[in-house]
Amino acid sequence: MTSTSYDIKGMDCADCARKIEKGIRRLEHVDEAHVDFMTGKLHVAGSVTVEDIRSRVEDLGYELDDSSNADGDTQQEHAHHAVIAFWRYLRERDDMRFTLIGGGILSLTVGLSIMGFSPIIVGSVSIIATLLMLYPIARSGINNLRINHDFNINLLMTIAVIGAIFIGEMLEAAAVIFLFTIGEALEGFTTNRARESLRSLMALAPSKALVLRGNSEHLIPVEELAVGDEIIVKPGERIPMDGRVTSGESGVNQAPITGESLPVHKTINDEVFAGSINGDGLLHIEVTRLAEDNTLSRIIQLVEQAQSSRAPTQRLIDRFAHYYTPAVVVVALLIALIPPLLFDGRFLEPNGTVFSLFHASSEGAASEIVRRGWLYRALVLLVIACPCALVISTPVTIISAIMSAARHGVLIKGGAYIEALGQTRAVAFDKTGTLTTGKPIMQQVRSANCEYDDNCSACNDVLALASAVERRAVHPLAEAIVSAANSRGVDKAYAPAQHVEMLAGRGVRGVVNQQMITVGSHALFDEEYAHSDALHEAVNATEAQGQTTMMVAADDDVRGYIAVADAARDESLAIIDRLQRLGIRTVMLTGDNATVGQAIGREIGVDDVRAGLLPGQKADAVKALLNDYGNVTMVGDGINDTPALATATVGVAMGGAGSAQALETADIALMADGLTALPFAIELSRFARRLIRLNMALSLSVKAAFIGLAIFGVTSLWLAILADVGVSLLVTLNGMRPLRMK
């Protein structure tokens, strides 16, 4: 099923997105429709025509932009003062033209009133201004009722304004609709500024690249580049495509992608990412990914998808708002009718209609109209009950947190993971490649018959046999053995092993020189291969020093062992300490034996070490932690740790910039190959959760207070709308605070 995307203009809150989505789904030939409020995009699947979509969108009070340049030229707004940018935003929206013209006429009524014109003239001009400003609001509200069969804030506001005109409050009606439309536009404007954070990410990669073909250079669009093309990146330029350095060396600023604060030195065969900035060297780069598949493009796609993944709190608010608006209409109707019908209350006060204005003298009309009848109170309730502040508070906070994280090299795939990460009580780490560098180095090799050092011929033969088998394996320990064999010059002593078999989590075996060579863990050899007590004690002593041992056997003859050590990452100790100060339990999961695991654990300061675990057992360990702590985050490399990452409440993969699998498998990806951004991500998530709760409390408390004031008749329409607009803007600006977090 193919899907087409369109830009929607004029959406001011998440309720607008739901209204459009529901309306489009009711069109014929639409198989599916979805609106992302924070990206401002409508995605439609089906054979429906663009004319039908445009007509439906316009009926609901919005604008459709189906041009190829969907993102538009928004960067200019950053160059302007906020007031000027807002003025441009108003002029570009068709619905706001009615407000601007009506506002001009409204200001004329003030002048007419000051100059002493009769109330009939002032009132008539006020009604004209009010109806002009009300037109797009009323049209949208009525069409939404006709098309979607539900109430929305525009219909509530239409009822309130017409009611205010009916009871003779023309100036107040005009002020209410003017403040409402300007307030909605301000919400849309501030939300649009949040959207620009994503657009600024899109602008990181250049649109053209300098490609070398034959002996000539050509500047072409990046979309025309193919895998294998050689591009030239000059000093200070942004790298346009993912690739591999073929010539030159330079320090590359990868902060836009990975969040790393210092430039990374790149030389021949090193990987570089689109959007990063070349330093002071000229680089020739072989393109390794197409434009739509490069790291930056994948980040943007996943961030856009993350914005449509609603947090649990947001889903709860959305369900609440669905029933809230029609319930408010019913309550307002009861407030207007029950007191006059049952308790002798006044539905209208004396002269409390628009008709009294046209029959009253200029001296007495204003003074005789008392505005506290039950109809007026019901109208105030309709105005203050607008759910915009409540509905918009969560999505703005979530997208701000997602964008702030992306700027700092953390890719969070949805609001649900922000909330979950903010509640995490324990973090489980894979050891190899996560807490350690993942690049172990051989420390020693010992033959079972060696008595003096590890560089005798028997020891070298043990290393050569192991290397012949490990050349067929893909694992950091295998790389350490092969590298050591190369450095000692014994890598060619035997041909690569045949019939290689991986022993999951325990070792590897293969046929070398007509012998079955097994390279495996101490635990495997204790179970399956008889060896001397002296060799057993030597292996134990080596592991007590924090080294990992692999024993080597030729058929049933145990030939010796190889010891390697994987150094802890430079930042691991500080990261563990920072997490513990946040009140989080830290646990290391490792396939190494308990002695090695405990030695590494003590070095970096984790609270708990669970060792000797196969990949499936790591997932079981995470389940046990879930039983103990309820909310657990698992951090690994996104490949070998996939079962554990999937089992945890939140799975965090490291090295997302260099691993497509890490980006796809984890809930959160740390783009840099390190843990530095992990505490920041947790603190950011906690901050976002606090903002969401604060915004909800603020929205509900202000509404509850004004609902009480409305019922007791001690507030006014214009004050109610001012409070509603003010709270909506306040929660929007508050929700954008994560963008400034560092």
Disulfide bonds with the S-S distance in Angstrom:
none
